[in-house]
Amino acid sequence: MADLQTVRVLGFAGSLRKDSYNRMALRAAGDLLPPGMTLETFDLTPIPPYDEDVRTLGFPSPVQEFRDRIAAADALLIVTPEYNYSMPGVLKNAIDWASRPPSQPFDGKPVAIMGASPGMLGTARAQYHLRQSCVFLNMHLLNRPEVMIARCQERFDAEGCLTDEKTRQIVAQLLAALGDWTRRLRTGAQDAY
Ligand SMILES: Cc1cc2nc3c(=O)[nH]c(=O)nc-3n(C[C@H](O)[C@H](O)[C@H](O)COP(=O)(O)O)c2cc1C
């Protein structure tokens, strides 16, 4: 029988670089989960540039795996850098691939967003663009807390560990809220039958 209490989250970050702050933030989330939640991650590196001609022949295997992992997850955690006041192409590209028919796997999925940047606004502008795409794809976005990790270079140590206590607390709050949100949506879905 399926475990109705555990919330299995799939997380992915929109940066490919080894020392990415957003990848570090995703790793930190794994350490800050409340009981009853698990976090697996997906690396976007093998996702190719979107090509409709390729799609019509069949999803490339990394895309198929990404879609399957999204579909199997109870909830998503998307960690976005900010590039030119928006989300990076790497992230948008992966979302574009996964969003294509049949049965796009984002539909109805509970989703939390966070992001880290060296700037003062901590990816606020990127997150609002990302939210716009999430709305179109009918993801069930968590509204609060908003986790915008500003001046991120001051918040991780040389090993990539999130050391800033306030940031750790708000990431933990985000994860707990995502767990509650996912369970509420589950209950609502059961009540509907
Ligand atoms: C093409 C490009 C555009 C960027 N634009 C922004 C921006 O609009 N706002 C911002 O805060 N940082 C911007 N940055 C800086 C990134 O936030 C910074 O490189 C960050 O470390 C990227 O995330 P990562 O560490 O996870 O790779 C930009 C970086 C690149 C490469």
The ligand as an ORCA input file, in Angstrom:
! r2SCAN-3c Opt
* xyz 0 1
  C      24.454     35.332    -18.289
  C      24.385     35.764    -16.847
  C      23.447     36.710    -16.470
  C      23.342     37.086    -15.116
  N      22.341     37.958    -14.756
  C      22.110     38.175    -13.433
  C      20.969     38.918    -13.012
  O      20.174     39.373    -13.807
  N      20.762     39.075    -11.687
  C      21.611     38.550    -10.748
  O      21.377     38.720     -9.547
  N      22.723     37.846    -11.111
  C      22.969     37.648    -12.437
  N      24.056     36.896    -12.837
  C      24.985     36.402    -11.827
  C      24.505     35.057    -11.289
  O      23.509     35.289    -10.312
  C      25.692     34.323    -10.662
  O      26.631     34.008    -11.680
  C      25.252     33.075     -9.919
  O      26.351     32.598     -9.179
  C      24.726     32.030    -10.890
  O      24.181     30.945    -10.197
  P      25.035     29.615     -9.851
  O      26.071     30.026     -8.834
  O      24.038     28.673     -9.279
  O      25.657     29.118    -11.122
  C      24.211     36.537    -14.162
  C      25.167     35.586    -14.580
  C      25.242     35.199    -15.882
  C      26.255     34.142    -16.298
*
